[in-house]
Amino acid sequence: MSSQEKMDFFELGDKTSLICGDAATLEAATTSLREIGFKFHTAETPELAIERMRYTNYDCIIIHENFAGSSLRTNAVLSFLAPLPMAQRRFWFVCLVGPSFKTLDAMQAFAQSVHLVLNPADLPNLTAILKKSLAEFELLYRAYKESLAVMGEK
């Protein structure tokens, strides 16, 4: 599959996502995201992922902890996301996939500054897990986003 075939064209109002992962993560994520109404882009390298995040405000970002041969500590995509202003991060739901995580462990997610951690063994259940987690994320930040809209800031 070429890079062009992996990119959906986004239109205003679309639910958008970025996938940075290995083949298994990519396959599960594309299927699940389509099922829940998201369009997606993929990135083969950390540089491409970061470039896409600079120019596109994604609603959902799925990252494998070992993306592009990195480790959790050396993952350039996570390192890019961590220092971003919270005003920006509150609009991006981030899911981190990796063998060192227990799926839906809130403390592990908090420690990694993401919204959801997922063990690859649970990739077959990704659709249901994303549905639940995205609904909770939206509920959590709804009042914040509405307040910003009232103030004319978003």
C-alpha positions as CSV (number, residue, x, y, z in Angstrom):
1,M,0.0,0.0,0.0
2,S,1.5,3.3,-1.0
3,S,1.5,6.4,1.2
4,Q,-1.2,8.0,-0.9
5,E,-3.5,5.0,-0.4
6,K,-3.2,5.3,3.3
7,M,-4.3,9.0,3.5
8,D,-8.0,9.9,3.7
9,F,-9.0,13.3,2.5
10,F,-10.3,15.3,5.5
11,E,-13.3,17.7,5.2
12,L,-14.6,20.1,7.7
13,G,-16.5,18.2,10.4
14,D,-14.8,14.9,9.9
15,K,-13.5,12.9,12.8
16,T,-9.8,12.6,12.1
17,S,-7.0,10.3,13.3
18,L,-3.3,9.6,12.9
19,I,-1.9,6.1,13.3
20,C,1.8,5.5,14.1
21,G,2.3,1.8,14.6
22,D,3.5,-1.6,13.4
23,A,1.5,-3.7,10.9
24,A,-0.8,-5.3,13.6
25,T,-1.6,-1.9,15.2
26,L,-2.1,-0.3,11.8
27,E,-4.5,-3.1,10.6
28,A,-6.6,-3.1,13.8
29,A,-6.7,0.7,14.1
30,T,-7.7,1.3,10.5
31,T,-10.5,-1.2,10.8
32,S,-11.7,0.1,14.2
33,L,-11.5,3.8,13.3
34,R,-13.5,3.2,10.1
35,E,-16.1,1.3,12.1
36,I,-16.6,4.3,14.5
37,G,-16.7,6.9,11.7
38,F,-13.1,8.3,11.7
39,K,-11.0,9.1,8.7
40,F,-7.2,8.5,9.2
41,H,-3.7,9.3,8.1
42,T,-0.8,7.0,8.8
43,A,2.9,7.8,9.3
44,E,5.8,5.5,8.5
45,T,8.4,7.6,10.3
46,P,8.4,9.8,13.4
47,E,9.4,12.8,11.3
48,L,6.3,12.4,9.1
49,A,4.1,11.9,12.1
50,I,5.3,15.1,13.7
51,E,5.0,17.0,10.5
52,R,1.4,15.9,10.1
53,M,0.6,16.8,13.8
54,R,2.0,20.3,13.2
55,Y,-0.4,20.9,10.3
56,T,-3.5,18.9,11.3
57,N,-5.5,18.9,14.5
58,Y,-6.3,15.2,14.9
59,D,-9.2,14.1,17.1
60,C,-7.5,10.7,17.8
61,I,-3.8,9.7,17.7
62,I,-2.8,6.0,18.1
63,I,0.9,5.4,18.7
64,H,2.8,2.2,19.3
65,E,5.4,2.5,22.0
66,N,8.0,0.9,19.7
67,F,7.0,3.0,16.6
68,A,9.8,3.0,14.0
69,G,12.1,0.9,16.2
70,S,12.0,3.2,19.2
71,S,11.5,2.4,22.8
72,L,9.0,4.1,25.2
73,R,11.9,6.3,26.3
74,T,13.1,7.2,22.8
75,N,9.7,7.5,21.0
76,A,10.0,10.8,19.1
77,V,6.2,11.1,18.7
78,L,5.6,10.9,22.4
79,S,8.4,13.3,23.0
80,F,6.8,15.8,20.6
81,L,3.4,15.5,22.3
82,A,4.5,15.7,25.9
83,P,5.5,19.4,26.1
84,L,2.6,20.7,24.0
85,P,0.3,23.2,25.7
86,M,-2.6,21.6,27.5
87,A,-5.0,23.9,25.6
88,Q,-3.9,22.0,22.5
89,R,-3.6,18.5,24.0
90,R,-7.2,18.6,25.4
91,F,-8.5,18.3,21.8
92,W,-6.3,15.3,21.0
93,F,-7.3,11.9,22.3
94,V,-4.0,9.8,22.5
95,C,-3.9,6.0,22.7
96,L,-0.6,4.3,23.4
97,V,-0.2,0.7,22.4
98,G,2.5,-1.5,23.7
99,P,3.4,-4.8,25.4
100,S,4.5,-3.0,28.6
101,F,0.9,-1.8,29.3
102,K,-2.2,-3.3,30.9
103,T,-5.2,-2.3,28.8
104,L,-7.3,0.6,30.3
105,D,-4.9,1.1,33.2
106,A,-5.6,4.7,34.1
107,M,-2.4,5.1,36.2
108,Q,-0.2,3.9,33.3
109,A,-2.0,6.2,30.9
110,F,-1.6,9.1,33.3
111,A,2.1,8.3,33.8
112,Q,2.6,8.5,30.0
113,S,0.5,11.6,29.5
114,V,-2.0,9.8,27.3
115,H,-5.7,9.0,27.6
116,L,-5.6,5.3,27.0
117,V,-3.0,2.5,27.1
118,L,-3.6,-0.7,25.3
119,N,-1.8,-4.0,25.3
120,P,-1.5,-5.5,21.8
121,A,-3.2,-8.6,23.0
122,D,-6.4,-6.5,23.1
123,L,-6.2,-5.2,19.6
124,P,-9.1,-7.5,18.5
125,N,-11.2,-5.5,21.0
126,L,-10.0,-2.1,19.8
127,T,-13.3,-0.9,18.4
128,A,-15.2,-1.4,21.7
129,I,-12.4,0.0,23.8
130,L,-12.1,3.1,21.6
131,K,-15.8,3.7,21.5
132,K,-15.9,3.6,25.3
133,S,-12.8,5.7,25.9
134,L,-13.6,8.3,23.3
135,A,-17.1,8.8,24.8
136,E,-15.5,9.3,28.2
137,F,-13.0,11.7,26.8
138,E,-15.7,13.7,25.1
139,L,-17.8,13.8,28.2
140,L,-14.8,14.9,30.3
141,Y,-13.9,17.8,28.0
142,R,-17.4,18.9,26.8
143,A,-17.8,21.7,29.3
144,Y,-14.3,23.0,28.6
145,K,-14.8,23.0,24.9
146,E,-18.2,24.7,25.2
147,S,-16.7,27.4,27.5
148,L,-14.0,28.0,24.9
149,A,-16.6,28.3,22.1
150,V,-18.7,30.8,24.2
151,M,-15.5,32.9,24.7
152,G,-14.8,32.7,21.0
153,E,-11.5,30.9,21.4
154,K,-12.3,27.7,19.5
